[in-house]
Amino acid sequence: MMPETGRAVAELLSELDRLKAADLPTRGENVTAYIYDSGRPEVREAAERAYLAMLEINSLDPTAFPSTVALERSVVATVAARLGGDAATPGIFTSGGTESIMLAVKAARDARPDIAVPRMVVPVTAHAAFHKAGAYLRVAVDSIPVDPTTFRADPPAMATACTPDTILVVASAPSYAHGVVDPVPEIAALAAERDIPCHVDACVGGWLLPWLADAGAEIPAFDLSVPGVTSISCDLHKFGYAPKGASVVLFRDAALRMRAYYACAGWPGYPVVNTTVQSSKGAGPLAGAWATLQALGAEGYRELGREALAATRRLVAGIAEIDGLEVLGTPQATLVAIGSTTLDLFALADHSRSLGFFLQPQMAVDGLPASVHVTLTGVSARGVDRMLTVLAEAADKVRDAGPAVPSAELVALVGRLDLAGLDDPTFASLLPAVGWDPTATGDPAMAAINNLLNALPPRERELIIKRFMSVLYSPHLDA
């Protein structure tokens, strides 16, 4: 609640520190998802100072704040130069990968106003952001199975799925879940043959793969240099190591970028023209991204790429030596999916977190197995051996219990619940019964609830996690 009189700055910052006490660390090698740390304090300082210097600048109107134009031109041109474009390549600076993807889908949709029910063809491994864009923009999503061994998209199957109503075909470079690059040249070619735009989701890999190539990794063609690729997204707050809120979407031509814009002059206020989903937006993330690119430079990114690649190779080799664990597919980026047919992966993740390493749970879908995800960054090399020790210890801890299978009765009970109709207090009261204690302190034990979610169809998972989110932001977990 807002106080009657203002509080002292020191008191406020102290409370923030208290609130952050249970958060995952934002620096170092122990967090293998969500956080991307260059491990260079001087680069972080440059980004922070640039961010704060532009904190009050509003990117809504570039004629009022021309600094935002200069910074965006610089950032977009820098990204384009590494992704098959040049200084003239049209692009947009966005708040993140999801917004970049939404703009790419909007541009493709608006290029075909003659189609009443537009559709896009995506591999099942495509990021959830495409499903979100489809829901927001009323574009149907045709999700196509991938090769069950390599986890790469199947171009012939995607070609078969294209119809006269298909407005976009999607490839990933790499897919987030398994770190493998789809066959972009083949997918882009099949799209071009049908006069369909092709978007490459390089949100996680766009600012990583080129530096891995410089470090000697074999990286297949994936960017705007590939014929048929019409747009590509690249996050800078991932392997660009910029502050959160920084992504770029590039387009083959300015006409396609124009279709991503929104304009409205049909009201009595100022004419509105937005390059992004947002209208008013702080320029801090833009300045932070620009400063990070400038502070690190090409050699800095090459060094971080070498370190991340070495860490990934060490992790993959080490996992092969741990009984019960395996790497799914052959990662071409520094993202690794760890699978098992004999161990409870979600219990493994819980135990690893208790020992200091966060692993991200990933559910089974469309025949693809469950896994735990690890993203390795420039600082991971200094902790990879300790991570392997933790994984081996966690595997030993959960080995005797074997894989977890929720009871059929519990799965059936959850299936019969009116999840959409439950109110927040009732749902909160059910959480302990399905294996999650909201009153527990310390690292959350998520294995039971994750195994239950994994046993449910995706639609029921979605209802549960939306209901959980509603409860999380209401007071009912405090009871």
Secondary structure, DSSP 8 states (H G I E B T S, - for coil): ---SS---HHHHHHHHHHHGGGS--SSSSSB-SS------HHHHHHHHHHHHHTTT-BTT-TTT-HHHHHHHHHHHHHHHHHTT--TT--EEEESSHHHHHHHHHHHHHHT-TT-SS-EEEEETTS-HHHHHHHHHHT-EEEEE-B-TTT--B-HHHHHHH--TTEEEEEEESS-TTT-----HHHHHHHHHHTT--EEEE-TTTTTTHHHHHHTT------STTSTT--EEEEESSSTT---SS-EEEEESSHHHHHHH-EEE-SSSSS-EEESSS-SS-BSHHHHHHHHHHHHHHHHHHHHHHHHHHHHHHHHHHHHTTSTT-EE-S--SSSEEEEE-SSS-HHHHHHHHHHTT-B-EEE--BTTB--EEEEE--TTGGGTHHHHHHHHHHHHHHHHTT-S----HHHHHHHHHS-TTT--HHHHHHHGGGGT--TT--SS---HHHHHHHHHS-HHHHHHHHHHHHHHHTSGGGG-
